[in-house]
Amino acid sequence: MTGPILTRREDGILEVTIDRPKANAIDLKTSRVMGEIFREFRDDPVLRVAIVTGAGEKFFCPGWDLKAAADGDAVDGDYGVGGFGGIQELRDLNKPIIAAVNGICCGGGLEIALSTDIILAAEHATFALPEIRSGTVADAASIKLPKRIPYHIAMDMLLTGRWLDVTEANRWGFVNEILPANRLMERAWELARLLESGPPLVYAAIKEVVREAEGRDFQTTMNKITRRQFKTVDILYSSEDQFEGARAFAEKRHPVWKGR
């Protein structure tokens, strides 16, 4: 695909690259394109893992395109399926997504990274929520970030808009690995291939349970699991893969996952 979003597909892995010079900012049209791409990823039974990154070496994504906003894009306009960036509001997105942060990651770009499952970052990556300086609210980050890192650090970022280097981001726990820039995508693909080889039905159950547990107490969530009230858990417990995992363990061999 050419245009604002580039895609690369290899076996069960989809790489999605934001490519909007000069900064990879996202306008309404780009957001809608991303939503369609990630919806197709969600619904394609062959695809198992996605990587999202930015083109070039300077910007991952600075979020909302303020120039497009000045030209008429409404901040509360139609971002398309999945909301801003296509993933943070996409329902039933139960496949692993890796963010490969190759540079500046701020505003809505940081919200996209927070919507993934694993964040890898280049050594020169930086992070911020500068919305406060433009008189608006980092809405998704205000919901997610205080649940991911210490409350006072999250509020510091939200209230001041200050920048974090990759070392501090890693220290507070929202970056999994720091890598040399020339190793970032290589490592992202290594990790994607590892996840591709794993049990997709288990990944789906993990993602649904983790997502739903955010708003529930422990016992309520456990009761839903044991009563098979999560769709993904119910599918898993009745699947061929569930029995294959047990057989492979007993036979001391690697399991062959079929996703059914």
N, C-alpha and C positions, 0 to 999 in steps of 0.2 A: 504494500500500500504506500502511495506517495501522498504528500500533503502534510498536515500538521502532526499526524501520528503515523509512525512507521511500525510495521509488525514483521516479526520473523518467527516462523513456526518450524520446529524440529521435533518429530515424533510427538510426545505428549507435552511438550513445553512451548509456551507462547511468550515471546519477548515483545514488549510494548515500549516504544521510545517516543517521548514527547519531543517534537522537532519543529519549534516555532521560533526562528531567529528574531531578535537577538537573545532573548532570555528564557524561552520556553514557557512564557506566560500563557494562561488558558482563558480564552474567550468563550462565549456561549456556544458557538459552532463547534469549537474543539472539544468542549465538554460533552456535547451530544455525540460526537464521533467516538469519544472514549467510552461512553456508556454503551453504545452499540457493540463495540469491540469486546468489552468485558461481559456483556450479556451473552454474546456468542461463545466466549470462553466458558462461561458458567454452564451453558446448555450443550456444549459439544462433549460427548462421552469419551472422545479420544484424548482431549486435552486434560491434563492433570495438574499442571503448575504454571504460574505466570511470573514473569519478571517485568517490573516497570522501572524505567530509567529515563534520563534526559539526554538529548544530543549534545555533543561537545564536551568540554572539560570544565566549563565555568559554572553552568547552571543545571541543577536538577529541575527545579521548577519554583518560581517565585509566587505562584498562585494566580490570583485573579489579574487579568489584563486591564490595568487602569487606563491605558490608552483606548482600548475598546469601550470601556465604561464611559470615558469622556466623549466618545463618538456615538453613544446611545445604548450600549449594552446595559441592561438593568441588572443591578446586583441581585435582585430577587426574580430574575428572568428564568426562562426555561433552560435548565442545565441538562435536560434529557434524563433518560433512564439511569438510575444510579446516583443522581445528584451530581454535585460538582466533582469533576474528574472521573466520573463513571463508576466508582467503587464504593464510596463511603455510605451510600444509601441503597445499594443494589441488594435486593432481598435474596436470601438463600444462596449467597455466594460462599459455597462450602468447599472451595478448593484453595490450597496454599498459594499465597502471593508473596514474592520477594521484592523489596525495594532496593535498588542499587543506586545510592545517592552519590552522584558524580560531581557535586558542587554545591552551590547555594540552594538551600532548601528552606523556604520560608512561607509564611501565610498559608494559603490554600495548598501550596506544595508540601508543606509539613503535614497538613491535614490528610493529604493523599498518602504520604508515607506512614502516618499513624493508622491508616486503614488497611495496611498490609500486615503480614504476619511476622516477617523477619526483615530487619533493616540492616543492610550492609552499607558502609560509607567509605568514601575515599578519604585519604589523610587531610585533604584541603577542604572538605565539606564544612559548611557552617549552617546554623539553624536559628530561626527566630520567628516570632509572631508579631510583626510590626503593625498590625491593623490599628492598634491604639493611636498610632501617629497619623493615620489617615481618617480618624474619626469613625471607625466602624468596629464591629466585634468579630473576633475569630470564633465563629459559632461552634463548628464541629470540634475545634481544639479546646474550647471552653468546657465541652462535655467530656472529651476523651483524655486530655492530658493530665488532669488531676488524678485520674484513675491509673495512670501508667507510671508516673514518677512522683516523688514527694510533693505533697500539696504546696508547700511554700515555694519550691522551685518552679512549679507550674504557674503559680500566681505571679511570681516575679516575672516570668516570661510574658504572661498575658498583660500585666499591668504596666510594664516598662518597655516592652518590645526589644529588650536587650538581646544581643547575639551570643550564641554558644558556639565554641569551636567543637570539633568532633571528639576531642578527648573528654570535655565536660559532658557532652551528650552521652558518650559511652559510660561515663561514671554514674550518671543518673539513670542509666538503664534503658534508654530508648534507642540505642544503637547496639546491635549485636556484635559486629566486628568492624574494626578499622583496617583498611587495606591501602597499599600503594595504588595510585590511580591506574597504573598499567595492569594491576591484578584484579581490579574490581569486577569487571564483567566475567573474567575467567572464573573467579570464585563464585559469582552468582550462578553461573551455569553448572559448576560443580555441585552446588547445593541443590539446584533445581533437578539435576539428574538423580541425586540421592532421593529427593522427595518423589520424583516420578516413579522410582522403583518401589515405593511404599504402597500400603493398602488404601486406595482412594475412599472406600466406604468408611474406614476408620477416621481418615482426615475429615470427612464430611461430618461425622458424629462429633468429633472434637470441636470443630468450628461452631457447630450449632449449639452444643452444650456451653462452651465458653461464652458465646455471644448472649445466650439467654440467661446465663447465670449472673451476668452483670447487674441485672435488675431484680434478682431474687435472693432469698436467703438460702443457705446451704441445704437444709433439709428439704425444702420445697423442690429444689433442683434435683436432689438425689431421688426423691419420690417419683419425679417425672421420668428419670432414667430407668429406675427399676420397674416402673409400670409401662415402659415402652411408649411414653407419650410424646417423645421427640420422634419426628418422622425419620430422621437419619438413623437413630438408634434402633428403631423398629426394623428398618430395612437391613441394617447390619446384622442384627441378631438372627435374622432369618435367611442370611445370605450364604452362598457357596463359599465366599471368602472367609466367613467366620469358621466354617468347618475346615477349610484349607489351612488356615493358620494353626489350628490344633493338630491336624494331620502332619503338617510339615515339622512342627515341634517334636512330635512323637517319633517321626521318621528321621530326625536329625538332618533335615535338608532345608534349602531356601524355599519359602513359599512362592507360589505363582499366583499373583493377584489378578483377578478378572474384572473386578469392579461390579460384581453381581452376586 
